[in-house]
């Protein structure tokens, strides 16, 4: 993949059960989002309408990024809703993550909600959403 700028920030992405998990340390740029999206797309092929997933992204240090990175995140979230079996995209950002309160409304506006302060709360919420969907699927 050719980038105009090198990716800024660091991330790790993997799956666990029906969760797509990402840990990202910011700030980051659009190039990092593009690189992450390519790797995440390879991982989500194991999910299906019968086995959907929830994406949980845990942010460390800073949640700040330029506007073009936010636009790319919005595109990825929209794609996950319309073309992938993704039930939700949520963010975990502790209160000490730089910029959390500044971008919270923006992130919620592009479909990254709810925003959790700790991973365990996000995971419990995601597992409940997955279980509810499986109940709906089995009742059909």
N, C-alpha and C positions, 0 to 999 in steps of 0.2 A: 504494500500500500504506500503510495506516495503522498506526502504531506507538504503543505505550504510551510507550516511551522512544525517543529517536533511537538509531540504530545507533552503537555504539562500536567503534572499530578501523577498519582500512582493508583492502580486498581488491581483487584483480584476478583475473578468471577467464577462461580461454580454452582452446581445444583446439589440439593439435598432433598430427597423425597420429591414433593411437588412445589419446591421453592427454588427460585433462581436468586442466588445470593451474590451481592456485590459489596465489597469493601473498597471505598475510594477515599484517598487523601487529597484534599484540595489545597489551594485553588487549582482548577483545571481549565483546559481550553477545548474548543470544538474538536480539534484533532484527537484529543483523548476520548471524547464521546464517540467519534467515528470508530476508533480502534476498539473501544469497549463493545460497541454495538455489533461489530463484526464477530467478535468472540462470543458474545451472548447469543447471537442468532444461531451459531453453530451448536450451542448447548440446548436451545429450546426445541430442537427437532425431536427430542425424546418425549415431548408433551403432545397431547391431542385433545380434541373436544371431550373425550371420555376421561381424560387425565390432564385437566388444566393446571395452571401454575399461578403463583403469586410472586411477583418480583419485589424483593426487599433490598434496598440499597442503604448501607450504613456509611455515613460520612464522618471522616475524622479531620481534625484541624480546621479546615475552612470549607464552606459550602459556596463560596463566591466563585463566579465565573463570568466571562463576557456574554453579552447579549446573543451573539451567534451560537454560543454553546447552549444557552437556554432554548433557543429556537430548535436546535438539533435534538435536545432532550424532548421537547414537545413533539417533534416528528416521530421519534422513537416510541414515545408513549402512545401516540395515535396509531402507529403501525401495530403495536402490540395489541391494541383493542380491536382493530378491524381485521387483522390478518393472522393473528396468533391466538392460541387458547389461553390468553392471560386474563385472569380475573381482576387483578389490581396491581398497581405500582405504588409502593410506599417508600418513604424515607425515614431513616433513623438518624437523628442529629441531636446529640446531647446539648444541654443549654450552653456549654462552653465552646461549641463549634462556632468559629468566626462567621458572622454574617447570617446566622440562623434566623434571627428575627427580621432581618432586612429582606430576605428572599422568600420567607415562608409564604406570603400571599401569592407571589409569582409562581412558586412551585405548586401550590394548591390550584391555581388557575390553569395550569397545564395538565392537571390530572394526577399529580403526585400527592395523594392524600389517603389516609391521614398521615400526619408527620408525628413520629413517635420520638420519645426521649431515650428509650432503651430498646435493645434488640429483643429481649424476652417478651416485652409487650407487643412488639410488631409481629413476632413469630406466633404468639398465641392468637392474635387477631387474624393472621393469615390462615392458620390452621382451622379456625372457625369458619372463615369464608369458604375454604376448600371443602370442608365437611358439609356445609349448607348446600354448596353446588352439587356435591355427590348425592345428597338426599334428593334434590330436585331431579337430577339425572336418573336416579334409580326409580323415582315415582313416575317417570314419563313412559 
